[in-house]
């Protein structure tokens, strides 16, 4: 199971996280239970929130419980007026990655009066320990409510203002997480896929760029097989970032998935396991390798980014057209009327 517990300070988040971990150990003594904690990021968000979970696979004897994860990086830059590298394309990829692993998002919250009183009690007992004042704490609490609502992950809310039994709440969380784990066991071995277990649209890329010579170089092929990084990770100035800028505004609650066809996964079998969704190839190479089950094809995002980088809106609508109408759209090019913001 993969459980992410999010919420502002003074909402009982860490207490709940430890209780969930201990209950899983009690129920499944033979399973490995790992507790992860995410503080202020020191690396790129993809390295903070995806890489630590690369080796997690649903359906094996391992559970991960996270005491805060990526939602905090949507909240605290606003609270403390600092910059963040968690752009919308990066957020979309992280959440697609987490959905492919069956993650459950748990939001702990309490009334403002309660969290204020808890902060006051801490300030009396441990002066100078807290990093937030009352106004920042209340702002963070409200923003966690907004950002967890905006998340594409399955969500369970826990109100720690009430006197609900902790044991009952913990068992509810574990039952929901166990169910979500069961929905993704069929795609657990896919390496490059990110997205929900039954996407409406499947975007089919070629190969992770650093392994583009794997078909002719056995050493590179071995490196690709050992690398757990998924397709089109949207680091700055990459084709993945450009692609997700184009696609995400058109998506409905993150109803798309991404996979590479000329990489380490059997993309055709993955397409079947994902429910035979409408598949759009990104570029000629991906199309040639999957032409018997691809519905439409558009230019590769790297080509559009390089020669038509201002036309991200046009590219998104082209992908949408390929998904609706199908066919070969490789020769389509934007006109000046499609410039961003016009």
C-alpha positions as CSV (number, residue, x, y, z in Angstrom):
1,X,0.0,0.0,0.0
2,X,1.0,3.6,-0.6
3,X,-0.5,6.2,1.8
4,X,0.3,9.9,1.7
5,X,-0.8,11.8,4.8
6,X,-1.0,15.6,4.3
7,X,-2.2,18.5,6.3
8,X,-1.0,21.6,8.1
9,X,0.8,21.6,11.4
10,X,-1.2,20.9,14.5
11,X,-3.8,18.7,12.8
12,X,-2.5,15.3,14.1
13,X,-0.9,14.3,10.9
14,X,2.3,12.7,12.4
15,X,0.3,11.0,15.1
16,X,-2.0,9.5,12.4
17,X,0.9,8.5,10.2
18,X,2.6,6.6,13.0
19,X,-0.7,4.9,14.0
20,X,-1.2,3.7,10.4
21,X,2.3,2.3,10.2
22,X,1.9,0.5,13.5
23,X,-1.4,-0.9,12.5
24,X,-0.1,-2.3,9.2
25,X,2.8,-4.0,11.1
26,X,0.2,-5.5,13.5
27,X,-2.0,-6.8,10.7
28,X,0.9,-7.9,8.4
29,X,3.9,-8.8,10.6
30,X,5.8,-10.2,7.6
31,X,5.5,-7.1,5.4
32,X,8.0,-4.4,5.3
33,X,6.5,-1.0,6.3
34,X,8.5,2.1,5.5
35,X,7.8,5.6,6.9
36,X,8.9,8.5,4.7
37,X,8.9,12.2,5.6
38,X,9.0,15.1,3.2
39,X,10.4,18.4,4.5
40,X,11.2,21.6,2.6
41,X,12.6,20.4,-0.8
42,X,16.3,20.6,-1.5
43,X,16.1,19.0,-4.9
44,X,13.8,19.2,-7.9
45,X,10.3,18.1,-7.0
46,X,10.6,15.1,-9.4
47,X,13.6,14.0,-7.4
48,X,11.9,14.7,-4.1
49,X,8.5,13.0,-4.7
50,X,9.0,10.4,-7.4
51,X,12.5,9.0,-7.1
52,X,12.1,7.8,-3.5
53,X,9.2,5.7,-4.7
54,X,10.7,4.2,-7.9
55,X,11.3,0.8,-6.3
56,X,7.8,0.6,-4.7
57,X,5.6,-1.9,-6.6
58,X,2.0,-2.5,-5.6
59,X,1.3,-6.1,-4.7
60,X,4.6,-7.0,-3.1
61,X,5.3,-7.3,0.6
62,X,6.1,-3.7,1.1
63,X,4.0,-0.7,2.3
64,X,5.0,3.0,2.3
65,X,3.4,5.6,4.5
66,X,4.4,9.2,3.9
67,X,4.3,11.9,6.5
68,X,3.6,14.8,4.2
69,X,4.5,14.6,0.5
70,X,4.0,16.8,-2.6
71,X,0.9,18.7,-1.5
72,X,2.9,20.7,1.0
73,X,5.0,22.2,-1.8
74,X,1.7,23.5,-3.3
75,X,0.9,25.2,0.0
76,X,4.0,26.5,1.8
77,X,5.4,28.6,-1.1
78,X,2.1,30.6,-0.9
79,X,2.2,30.8,2.9
80,X,5.9,31.9,3.1
81,X,5.9,33.8,-0.2
82,X,8.8,31.8,-1.7
83,X,9.4,30.3,-5.2
84,X,8.8,26.7,-6.1
85,X,9.8,24.4,-9.0
86,X,6.5,22.5,-8.6
87,X,4.9,23.8,-11.8
88,X,1.6,22.4,-13.1
89,X,3.3,20.0,-15.6
90,X,5.6,18.7,-12.8
91,X,2.6,18.3,-10.5
92,X,0.6,16.5,-13.2
93,X,3.4,14.0,-13.8
94,X,4.0,13.4,-10.0
95,X,0.3,12.7,-9.5
96,X,0.1,10.5,-12.6
97,X,3.1,8.5,-11.2
98,X,1.4,8.2,-7.8
99,X,-1.9,7.1,-9.4
100,X,0.0,4.3,-11.3
101,X,1.2,3.1,-7.9
102,X,-2.3,3.1,-6.3
103,X,-1.6,6.0,-3.9
104,X,-4.2,7.1,-1.3
105,X,-4.2,10.8,-0.2
106,X,-5.3,11.3,3.4
107,X,-6.0,14.9,4.5
108,X,-6.0,15.7,8.2
109,X,-7.7,18.8,9.3
110,X,-9.2,20.5,12.3
111,X,-11.1,23.7,13.1
112,X,-9.2,27.0,13.2
113,X,-10.0,27.3,16.9
114,X,-8.5,23.9,17.7
115,X,-5.3,24.4,15.7
116,X,-4.8,27.8,17.3
117,X,-5.2,26.4,20.7
118,X,-2.8,23.5,19.9
119,X,-0.2,26.1,18.6
120,X,-0.6,28.2,21.8
121,X,-0.1,25.1,24.0
122,X,3.1,24.2,22.0
123,X,4.4,27.8,22.3
124,X,4.0,27.7,26.0
125,X,5.7,24.3,26.3
126,X,8.4,24.8,23.7
127,X,9.0,28.5,23.0
128,X,10.4,29.2,19.6
129,X,9.9,25.7,18.3
130,X,7.1,26.4,15.8
131,X,8.1,27.9,12.5
132,X,4.7,29.4,11.8
133,X,2.5,32.0,13.5
134,X,-1.3,31.8,13.9
135,X,-2.1,33.6,10.7
136,X,0.3,31.4,8.7
137,X,-1.0,28.2,10.3
138,X,-4.6,29.1,9.5
139,X,-3.7,30.0,5.9
140,X,-1.9,26.7,5.5
141,X,-4.9,24.8,6.9
142,X,-7.2,26.5,4.4
143,X,-4.8,25.9,1.5
144,X,-4.4,22.2,2.3
145,X,-8.2,21.9,1.9
146,X,-8.0,23.6,-1.5
147,X,-5.0,21.7,-2.8
148,X,-6.2,18.3,-1.7
149,X,-9.5,19.0,-3.4
150,X,-7.7,19.9,-6.6
151,X,-5.5,16.7,-6.4
152,X,-6.3,13.9,-8.9
153,X,-5.5,11.3,-6.2
154,X,-8.2,9.3,-4.4
155,X,-8.9,11.3,-1.2
156,X,-9.9,10.5,2.3
157,X,-10.4,13.3,4.8
158,X,-9.9,12.9,8.6
159,X,-11.3,15.6,10.9
160,X,-9.2,15.5,14.1
161,X,-11.4,18.0,15.8
162,X,-13.9,15.3,16.6
163,X,-13.5,12.5,19.0
164,X,-13.6,9.7,16.4
165,X,-11.8,6.5,17.4
166,X,-8.3,6.6,16.1
167,X,-8.4,2.8,15.6
168,X,-11.5,3.1,13.4
169,X,-10.0,5.8,11.3
170,X,-6.8,3.9,10.8
171,X,-8.6,0.8,9.7
172,X,-10.7,2.8,7.2
173,X,-7.5,4.2,5.7
174,X,-5.9,0.8,5.4
175,X,-9.0,-0.7,3.9
176,X,-9.2,2.0,1.3
177,X,-5.4,1.8,0.5
178,X,-5.6,-1.9,0.2
179,X,-8.4,-1.6,-2.3
180,X,-6.5,1.0,-4.4
181,X,-3.4,-1.3,-4.3
182,X,-5.6,-4.1,-5.8
183,X,-6.7,-1.8,-8.7
184,X,-3.1,-1.4,-10.0
185,X,-1.5,-4.8,-9.4
186,X,-2.1,-5.6,-13.1
187,X,0.2,-2.7,-14.2
188,X,2.7,-2.9,-11.3
189,X,5.5,-4.2,-13.5
190,X,5.3,-1.4,-16.0
191,X,8.4,0.8,-15.8
192,X,7.7,3.8,-18.0
193,X,4.0,4.1,-17.5
194,X,2.4,6.9,-15.4
195,X,-1.3,7.5,-15.0
196,X,-4.5,5.9,-13.7
197,X,-5.3,2.1,-14.1
198,X,-7.9,2.8,-16.7
199,X,-7.1,6.0,-18.6
200,X,-9.3,7.6,-21.3
201,X,-6.3,8.5,-23.4
202,X,-2.9,6.9,-23.6
203,X,0.0,9.0,-24.9
204,X,2.6,6.8,-26.5
205,X,6.2,8.0,-26.6
206,X,9.3,6.5,-28.2
207,X,12.1,5.8,-25.7
208,X,13.7,7.6,-22.8
209,X,16.2,9.9,-24.5
210,X,19.4,8.6,-22.8
211,X,18.5,5.1,-23.9
212,X,17.7,5.8,-27.6
213,X,20.6,3.6,-28.7
214,X,19.5,0.6,-26.6
215,X,18.3,-1.4,-29.6
216,X,21.9,-1.5,-31.0
217,X,24.0,-1.3,-27.8
218,X,23.6,-4.1,-25.2
219,X,25.3,-2.1,-22.5
220,X,22.8,0.8,-23.0
221,X,19.9,-1.8,-23.0
222,X,21.1,-3.2,-19.7
223,X,21.2,0.3,-18.2
224,X,17.6,1.0,-19.5
225,X,16.4,-2.3,-17.9
226,X,17.9,-1.3,-14.6
227,X,16.5,2.3,-14.6
228,X,13.1,2.7,-12.9
229,X,12.4,6.3,-14.1
230,X,9.2,6.6,-16.1
231,X,8.5,8.2,-19.5
232,X,8.7,12.0,-20.2
233,X,9.6,13.3,-16.8
234,X,9.0,17.0,-17.1
235,X,12.3,18.5,-16.0
236,X,12.7,22.2,-17.1
237,X,13.1,22.8,-20.8
238,X,12.4,19.1,-21.7
239,X,9.9,17.7,-24.2
240,X,8.0,16.1,-21.2
241,X,7.5,19.6,-19.7
242,X,6.2,20.9,-23.0
243,X,3.9,18.0,-23.5
244,X,2.3,18.3,-20.1
245,X,1.9,22.0,-20.6
246,X,-0.1,21.2,-23.7
247,X,-2.1,18.2,-22.4
248,X,-3.0,19.0,-18.9
249,X,-5.4,22.0,-19.5
250,X,-7.5,19.7,-21.8
251,X,-7.6,16.7,-19.5
252,X,-10.5,15.8,-17.2
253,X,-9.2,15.0,-13.8
254,X,-6.0,13.6,-15.1
255,X,-7.7,11.0,-17.3
256,X,-4.6,10.3,-19.4
257,X,-1.6,8.0,-19.1
258,X,1.9,8.1,-20.7
259,X,4.1,5.2,-21.8
260,X,7.0,4.5,-24.1
261,X,6.7,1.9,-26.8
262,X,10.4,1.4,-27.8
263,X,11.7,1.1,-24.2
264,X,11.6,-1.6,-21.6
265,X,7.8,-2.1,-21.4
266,X,5.7,-4.2,-23.8
267,X,3.5,-1.3,-24.6
268,X,0.9,-3.3,-26.5
269,X,0.3,-5.6,-23.6
270,X,0.2,-2.6,-21.3
271,X,-2.5,-1.0,-23.6
272,X,-4.6,-4.1,-23.1
273,X,-4.0,-4.1,-19.3
274,X,-5.1,-0.5,-19.2
275,X,-8.4,-1.3,-20.9
276,X,-7.6,-0.6,-24.5
277,X,-7.8,3.2,-24.2
278,X,-7.6,5.6,-27.2
279,X,-3.9,5.7,-28.0
280,X,-2.1,8.6,-29.6
281,X,1.5,8.2,-30.7
282,X,3.9,11.1,-30.1
283,X,6.1,11.1,-33.2
284,X,6.8,8.8,-36.2
285,X,9.0,6.3,-34.4
286,X,6.3,5.5,-31.8
287,X,3.7,5.3,-34.5
288,X,5.7,2.8,-36.6
289,X,6.2,0.6,-33.6
290,X,2.5,0.6,-32.5
291,X,0.6,1.2,-35.7
292,X,-1.7,-1.8,-35.3
293,X,-3.3,-0.3,-32.1
294,X,-2.6,3.4,-32.4
295,X,-5.6,5.5,-33.1
296,X,-3.9,8.8,-34.0
297,X,-0.4,10.3,-34.3
298,X,1.0,13.8,-33.8
299,X,4.5,15.3,-34.1
300,X,6.8,14.5,-31.3
301,X,6.7,17.2,-28.5
302,X,10.5,17.6,-28.9
303,X,10.0,18.7,-32.5
304,X,7.2,21.1,-31.7
305,X,9.1,22.5,-28.7
306,X,12.2,23.1,-30.9
307,X,10.5,24.7,-34.0
308,X,7.2,25.9,-32.7
309,X,7.8,26.5,-29.0
310,X,5.2,29.3,-28.7
311,X,2.4,27.0,-29.9
312,X,1.8,24.9,-26.8
313,X,-1.9,25.6,-27.0
314,X,-2.1,24.5,-30.6
315,X,-0.2,21.3,-29.8
316,X,-2.7,20.4,-27.0
317,X,-5.6,20.9,-29.4
318,X,-3.9,18.8,-32.0
319,X,-3.5,15.9,-29.5
320,X,-7.2,16.3,-28.6
321,X,-8.1,16.2,-32.3
322,X,-6.0,13.0,-32.8
323,X,-7.8,11.4,-29.8
324,X,-11.3,12.4,-31.2
325,X,-10.8,11.9,-34.9
326,X,-7.7,9.6,-35.2
327,X,-5.5,9.5,-38.2
328,X,-2.0,10.8,-39.3
329,X,-1.5,14.4,-38.1
330,X,2.3,14.3,-38.4
331,X,2.3,16.9,-41.1
332,X,0.1,19.4,-39.3
333,X,1.8,22.7,-38.5
334,X,0.5,25.8,-36.5
335,X,-0.4,29.1,-37.9
336,X,0.3,32.4,-36.2
337,X,-3.3,32.6,-34.9
338,X,-2.4,29.8,-32.4
339,X,0.3,31.8,-30.6
340,X,0.1,31.5,-26.8
341,X,-2.3,33.9,-25.3
342,X,-4.1,34.7,-28.6
